[in-house]
Amino acid sequence: MIVCSCNVLTDHDVRSAVNGTDELPRTAHQVYGCLGCRVECGRCVATIRKIMESCDRDCDSRLPCSATHAAVRPGQTAATL
């Protein structure tokens, strides 16, 4: 699911950035940096924070974050992640 239409970032991109480095991003701004972009309009920041919180809470550190989450179904919003 696309969470940032300005930068065309998906929820998978955000989860990969959160779990893809030894030094994990701790803010939405750092996630954008990991993905090589920057905040444009800012409407997605809250959604990115929710995804980050979900990863911190639910992800097994031995697995990529996307492997520990159910697939996003069509019509599902970021609020339900």
C-alpha positions in Angstrom: 0.0 0.0 0.0 1.3 3.5 -0.8 1.7 5.5 2.3 3.5 8.6 0.8 2.2 9.7 -2.6 4.7 12.5 -2.9 7.6 10.1 -2.8 5.7 6.9 -3.8 6.7 5.0 -0.7 4.9 1.8 0.3 4.4 0.3 3.8 6.9 -2.3 2.7 9.5 0.4 2.0 9.0 1.8 5.5 9.2 -1.6 7.2 12.4 -2.4 5.2 14.0 0.9 6.2 13.1 0.3 9.9 14.7 -3.1 9.9 17.2 -2.8 7.1 20.2 -1.3 9.0 22.1 -1.9 12.2 21.4 1.6 13.3 17.6 1.8 13.2 15.8 5.0 12.3 14.0 6.4 15.3 12.0 9.2 13.6 9.9 9.5 10.5 12.5 12.0 9.2 15.2 9.4 9.5 13.1 6.8 7.6 12.8 9.3 4.7 16.6 9.7 4.8 17.1 5.9 4.7 14.9 5.8 1.7 16.7 8.6 -0.1 14.0 11.2 0.0 12.5 13.9 2.2 9.2 15.0 3.6 7.2 16.9 1.0 3.6 17.6 2.1 3.9 15.8 5.5 0.5 14.0 5.4 2.1 10.6 5.6 4.3 11.3 8.7 1.6 10.0 11.1 1.1 6.8 9.1 4.9 6.2 8.9 5.1 6.7 12.7 2.3 4.1 13.2 4.1 1.6 10.9 7.3 2.2 12.9 5.5 1.6 16.2 4.0 -1.5 14.8 7.4 -2.8 13.8 8.9 -2.0 17.2 6.1 -3.8 19.0 5.5 -6.8 16.7 8.6 -7.6 14.7 10.9 -10.4 15.6 14.4 -9.0 15.4 15.7 -12.1 13.5 13.2 -11.6 10.6 12.5 -8.8 8.2 9.6 -6.8 9.4 7.5 -7.7 6.4 7.8 -11.4 7.3 6.1 -10.9 10.6 3.1 -8.9 9.4 0.0 -10.2 7.5 -0.3 -8.9 4.0 -2.2 -5.7 3.6 -5.6 -6.3 2.0 -7.1 -4.1 -0.6 -9.0 -1.2 1.1 -7.1 -1.6 4.4 -5.9 1.7 5.7 -2.7 2.5 7.6 -4.8 3.0 10.8 -5.6 -0.7 10.8 -1.9 -1.8 10.5 
